[in-house]
Amino acid sequence: MNFEIFRGILIPFLGTSLGAACVFFMRKTLHFGVQRALTGFAAGVMTAASVWSLLIPAMEQESGMGRLAFIPAAVGFSLGILFLLTLDHIVPHLHMNSTEPEGKRSRLKRTTMLVLAVTLHNIPEGMAVGVVYAGLATDNVAISSAGALALSLGIAIQNFPEGAIISLPLRAEGMSKPKAFACGVLSGVVEPIGAVITVLLAALILPVLPYLLSFAAGAMIYVVVEELIPEMSEKPHSNIGTVFFAVGFVLMMSLDVALS
């Protein structure tokens, strides 16, 4: 694994860690409007990344199939949705501003389930970065170094508020600042671990790379639709989430096109 790939894998994790560090400098809670704006921003980044960084490269790689080039992307996308849907039903977790846990019943602490919810959110992001850099490691023509870096930077940007969104509520629940920071960081560890494993298996996954790219896209869109959009649309009514969704979408789209 060369330095470029190693750096690209760690950039999103750095974003989560820096966001979690906000617990040392900010109040115990985020203003509801700020939290909604950050959630909308993350949703916009993930949606654009799914299209420009994952689905379009997946279809370009299968351009030899002509009009049927969409089939691998459609299959992989659907499997990604089903994968996250299954995890959502199995893993006990608690979404922000919610009192009803989801997944299997358990006796886990509320704070633990909050961390698990963000960890679930981070799984598809780690998969996306890993799959893209695995394609880069095998010199896949559909994936450029700049395009892979754009994806890493985009996810890191949306991971920053994500880190704050997990560490600050944990502090508000009574957890110490160092422990809340550690939990915020640990919630993002799944990203580089998953990405490294994917890159190490690059030679094996090359034949099914279009399916894996779209699989990661499906998993990310599941998180956007099932978790982020409902959170940014909670009452009382506000358009701030929608506005920041557009900001995140345009930023990620611009990064991907400008750097590719």
C-alpha positions in Angstrom: 0.0 0.0 0.0 1.6 3.3 -1.1 1.5 6.6 0.7 -1.1 8.1 -1.6 -3.6 5.3 -0.8 -2.8 5.4 2.9 -3.3 9.1 3.0 -6.6 8.9 1.2 -7.9 6.3 3.6 -7.0 8.3 6.6 -8.4 11.7 5.5 -12.1 10.9 6.3 -11.0 9.5 9.7 -9.2 12.8 10.4 -12.4 14.7 9.6 -14.3 12.6 12.2 -11.6 13.0 14.8 -11.4 16.8 14.4 -15.2 17.0 14.6 -15.2 15.0 17.8 -12.6 17.3 19.3 -15.2 20.1 19.2 -16.4 18.7 22.6 -13.4 20.4 24.2 -14.3 23.9 22.8 -18.1 24.0 22.5 -21.1 23.9 24.8 -22.6 20.6 25.8 -25.3 20.7 23.1 -25.6 21.9 19.5 -28.4 24.3 18.7 -31.2 22.4 17.0 -30.9 24.5 13.8 -27.2 23.9 13.6 -27.6 20.2 14.0 -30.2 20.2 11.3 -28.0 22.2 9.0 -25.0 19.8 9.5 -27.2 16.8 8.9 -28.6 18.3 5.7 -25.0 19.1 4.6 -23.9 15.5 5.3 -26.8 14.1 3.3 -26.0 16.4 0.3 -22.3 15.3 0.3 -23.2 11.6 0.5 -25.8 11.8 -2.3 -23.5 13.6 -4.7 -20.6 11.2 -3.8 -22.9 8.2 -4.5 -23.7 9.6 -8.0 -20.4 11.1 -9.3 -17.8 9.1 -7.3 -19.5 5.6 -7.3 -22.4 5.1 -9.7 -21.1 6.9 -12.7 -17.6 5.2 -12.5 -19.4 1.9 -12.1 -21.3 2.4 -15.3 -18.4 3.8 -17.2 -16.4 0.7 -16.4 -19.1 -1.4 -18.0 -19.4 0.8 -21.1 -18.7 -2.3 -23.2 -22.2 -3.6 -22.3 -23.7 -0.7 -24.3 -27.3 0.1 -23.2 -27.1 -2.6 -20.6 -24.2 -0.9 -18.7 -26.7 0.0 -16.0 -27.2 -3.6 -14.9 -24.1 -4.0 -12.6 -24.8 -0.6 -11.1 -28.5 -1.5 -10.5 -27.7 -4.9 -9.0 -24.9 -3.5 -6.7 -27.0 -0.6 -5.6 -29.9 -2.8 -4.6 -27.6 -5.2 -2.7 -26.1 -2.2 -0.8 -29.6 -1.1 0.2 -30.5 -4.6 1.4 -27.2 -4.9 3.3 -27.8 -1.7 5.3 -31.4 -2.6 5.8 -30.3 -5.9 7.3 -27.8 -4.2 9.6 -30.4 -1.7 10.6 -32.7 -4.5 11.8 -29.9 -6.5 13.6 -27.7 -4.0 15.3 -29.3 -2.2 18.4 -28.9 1.6 17.9 -30.5 4.9 18.7 -30.8 7.8 16.4 -30.2 11.4 17.5 -33.2 13.1 19.1 -35.0 9.8 19.3 -36.3 7.9 22.4 -37.1 4.6 20.6 -34.1 2.3 20.0 -34.0 0.4 16.7 -32.7 -3.0 15.8 -32.7 -6.0 18.2 -33.8 -5.4 21.8 -30.8 -5.1 24.1 -29.8 -3.7 27.5 -27.1 -1.5 26.0 -26.7 2.0 27.4 -28.3 4.9 25.6 -24.8 6.4 24.9 -23.6 3.0 23.5 -26.6 2.9 21.1 -25.9 6.5 20.0 -22.3 5.5 19.1 -23.6 2.4 17.2 -26.0 4.5 15.2 -23.1 6.6 13.9 -20.9 3.6 13.4 -23.6 2.1 11.1 -23.6 5.4 9.3 -19.9 5.2 8.8 -19.8 1.7 7.3 -20.8 2.7 3.8 -18.5 5.6 3.8 -15.5 3.4 4.6 -16.7 0.9 2.0 -16.9 3.7 -0.6 -13.3 5.0 0.1 -11.9 1.5 0.2 -13.5 0.4 -3.1 -12.4 3.5 -4.9 -8.8 3.2 -3.7 -8.8 -0.5 -4.4 -9.7 0.4 -8.0 -6.9 3.0 -8.0 -4.4 0.4 -6.7 -5.2 -1.9 -9.6 -4.8 1.0 -12.1 -8.5 0.9 -13.1 -9.0 3.5 -15.9 -12.4 4.4 -14.6 -10.9 5.8 -11.3 -8.4 8.6 -11.2 -6.1 9.6 -8.4 -7.7 13.0 -8.2 -11.2 11.5 -8.3 -10.4 9.2 -5.3 -8.9 12.2 -3.4 -12.1 14.2 -4.1 -14.2 11.4 -2.6 -11.9 11.3 0.5 -12.0 15.0 1.0 -15.8 15.2 0.5 -16.4 12.5 3.1 -13.9 14.1 5.5 -15.7 17.4 5.2 -19.1 15.8 6.1 -17.4 13.7 8.8 -16.3 16.8 10.6 -19.9 17.9 11.7 -20.7 14.2 12.1 -17.9 13.9 14.8 -19.3 16.9 16.6 -22.9 15.6 16.3 -21.9 12.4 18.2 -19.4 13.8 20.8 -21.5 16.8 22.0 -24.7 14.8 22.8 -22.6 12.2 24.6 -21.2 15.0 26.7 -24.7 16.3 27.3 -25.6 12.8 28.5 -23.1 13.2 31.3 -20.0 11.7 29.8 -16.6 13.3 30.4 -15.1 15.4 27.6 -12.2 12.9 27.0 -14.5 9.9 27.0 -17.0 11.7 24.6 -14.1 12.6 22.3 -12.8 9.0 22.4 -16.3 7.6 21.5 -16.6 10.1 18.7 -13.3 9.0 17.3 -14.1 5.3 17.8 -17.3 5.7 15.9 -15.2 6.6 12.8 -12.6 3.8 13.2 -14.8 1.5 11.1 -14.0 3.6 8.0 -10.2 3.2 7.8 -10.4 -0.4 8.9 -12.9 -1.3 6.2 -11.1 0.7 3.6 -7.7 -1.0 4.4 -9.2 -4.5 4.2 -10.8 -3.6 0.9 -7.6 -2.2 -0.6 -5.6 -5.3 0.6 -8.1 -7.4 -1.3 -7.9 -5.2 -4.4 -6.7 -7.9 -6.8 -9.6 -10.2 -5.8 -12.3 -7.5 -6.1 -11.2 -6.1 -9.4 -13.6 -8.3 -11.5 -16.6 -7.2 -9.5 -15.5 -3.6 -8.9 -18.5 -2.0 -10.7 -20.8 -4.0 -8.4 -18.9 -3.0 -5.3 -18.8 0.7 -6.3 -22.6 0.7 -6.7 -23.0 -1.4 -3.6 -21.3 1.3 -1.6 -23.5 3.9 -3.3 -26.7 2.0 -2.3 -25.5 1.7 1.3 -24.8 5.4 1.4 -28.2 6.4 -0.1 -29.9 4.1 2.5 -28.3 6.1 5.3 -29.4 9.4 3.6 -33.0 8.4 3.1 -33.5 6.3 6.3 -31.6 8.5 8.8 -30.4 11.9 7.6 -33.4 13.2 5.7 -35.9 12.4 8.5 -33.5 14.0 11.1 -33.1 17.2 9.0 -36.9 17.4 8.4 -38.1 17.0 12.1 -40.6 19.5 13.5 -40.6 22.4 14.0 -40.6 23.1 10.2 -37.4 24.7 8.8 -35.8 24.9 5.4 -32.3 25.1 6.8 -31.7 21.3 6.3 -32.8 21.6 2.6 -30.5 24.6 2.0 -27.5 22.9 3.5 -28.3 19.7 1.6 -27.9 21.7 -1.6 -24.7 23.3 -0.3 -23.2 19.8 0.5 -24.4 18.4 -2.9 -22.9 21.2 -4.9 -19.7 21.1 -3.0 -19.2 17.4 -3.4 -20.2 17.5 -7.1 -17.8 20.4 -7.7 -14.9 18.6 -5.9 -15.4 15.4 -7.9 -15.7 17.1 -11.3 -12.9 19.7 -10.7 -10.4 17.2 -9.3 -11.1 14.3 -11.7 
